[in-house]
Amino acid sequence: MIAVLSPHYEALEAKSQKLFNLLYTLSADHMKFRIGPNGWSIEMHLEHVVIAEELIASDMEKTSAAGVRNFPPKSPEAFQMVIQVLEKDIPVEVPLPVLEPTGNVPLEELIIRWEKARTRLKHLCEQIVGAGIKEPVCAHPAAGPLDTRETLEFLLVHLDHHRRHIRRVHEAFGRRG
């Protein structure tokens, strides 16, 4: 993997491992606990993250197989807006219906799917060389086309966003009466 991508990918892996370590300590009730009727459970946050990473890996694979696809023009402003929304935990609707979690996928299955998506992502990142770093590899519904570095940056910020939500649900579960 080229040097500019390695730190992003390694940070993504480290943060995922920290999350795994927490998840393995939680009961099924804890995983399914929701703050309010519309809040997501820890399991739902994880499912959403997994679906997002699977979709991104699939998009990257399609782009890799087809060569450069006809992406719309990049919008650095749209990308930065999405990053800021995630960093500030501003509530927004899920950008695609397929990203909506069901809350019915067992933890073991989610972890297997997540590890497969990460393996695919790593393989795809290892194929990026030289000037290819600036080429769009996938498209976010709101941010638009993303190159590989932006994709990894998005995944990091997205994971951090959901880790903060998971922490809030985890803490609320501990305070329930």
N, C-alpha and C positions, 0 to 999 in steps of 0.2 A: 504494500500500500504506500502511495507516495506520502512524503513527509507532512504535507499540509493537511492530509486527511486523518492520519494516525491518531493525533491527540483527541480529535472529535470522536472517533470511533472508540478509542480506549476509554474515554470519559463515559460514553454511552454504556459500554459494557460494565464499568465499575458501578455506575448508578443502578443499573439493572440488577447487579448482584446484591447490592444493599437492599433493594426492594425484595428480591427473592428471600433474603435472610429474614426479613420481617414477615413475609407472607407465610412461610413455613411454620411460624410460631402461632398463627391465628386459628381459632376454631371456625367451624362452618358458620355458626351464628355471627361471629365477629365479621367474617368475610361478606355476609349478606346484610349486615346492619346498614340501615339508611337513615340519614338525618332528614326527617320530613318525608312526605309522600312522593315528592318529585326529586329528591336527592338520589345520587348514585351511591351504591355500595362500593366497598373496596373491590369486590369482584367485578363490578361493572366498569370501574375506572381501568382496571387491568385489561378487561376484555376490549375496551375502546382503544387502548394503547396498542394491543396486539393487532387488532383489525387495521389500525392506521399503518403500522409497520409492514403488515402483510401487503396492503394495497400499494404502499410506496415501493416495496421490493418488486412487486408485480409490474408496476409502471416502469421501473428501472430496467427490468428484464425485457419488456417489450421494446423500450427505446434502444437497448443494447442490441437486440436481435434485428431490429429494423434500421439501425443506424440512426442518424439524427432525424427526429420526427418534426413535423411542422407545428411547433409550439407558437402560441401568440407571443408578441414582444414581452420581454421581461419587465417587471415593474419593481424596482428596488423599494419604492415607497409602500407598495402593497405588502411585500415581504416584511419590511420593518414594522408595519402596522400589525400584522399577524403575530410577530415576535413580541411586540409590546403588549398586545391583548393577553397573550399567554403569560408573560412575565408578571403582569399586574393582576392576573386572575380575574379579568373582566368577564362576566358571564356572557356567553354567546351561544347561539344554537349550534348544534352539530352540523357541519357544512354539507354532509351527504347522508341520506338515510341509512346507507349501508354501514356507517360508522356508529350507529346507535346500538349500544350494548343491550343484550337480553337479560343478563344476570343469571343465565341458566347453563353456563359452560363451566364444568368442573375445573378447579385450580390446576390439577395435573394436566388436563388438556390444554389450558391456556399457556402453561409454561412450555409444553412441548411445541406448540404452535409458535410461541415467541422465540424460542431457541432456533427453530427452523427459519423463521423470518430473518433473524439476526445472522444466521449462517449465509443465507442468500445475500443479504445486504453486504456482509463482509466480502464475499466473493465478487460482487459487483463493484465494490469500491477498489478492490485489488486490480480490477481490469482498467481502471482510469489511469491514463498516462499523459504527461505533457500538457498540451493545449486542450486536451479533452476535459480538463478540470473546469473549464469555463462553459462547457456545453450543457444545455438543459438535459436532465435525466428523468425528471418527473414533473408533474404539475399539481400544485396544491389548489383546491377549489377557490380559495380567497387570495392566496399569495401569488398564484400564477406559476409559471415555469421556474424550476429551481435547478441549479447546478449541484454537483455532488457535495461540495462544501456546505452550501446553503441547506441541502437536504439533511445532512448530519446535524447542522446547527438547529434546524427546525425540530428534528427528532429529540435532541437534547433538551431544548426549551419545552417541548411538548411533554416529555417524560417528567421534567421537573415540575411543571404545572400540575400534572396528575399525581405526582408524589406528594405535593403539598395538600391536595384534596384528600388523598389517602390518609395522610397524617391527621387531618381534621376529623375524618370519620373515625379513625382509630382512637383518637383522644375522646371524642364524643361517646364512643362505645364504653370507654372506661369510666365516664362520668354518669352514664345512664342510671336512673334510679329505680 
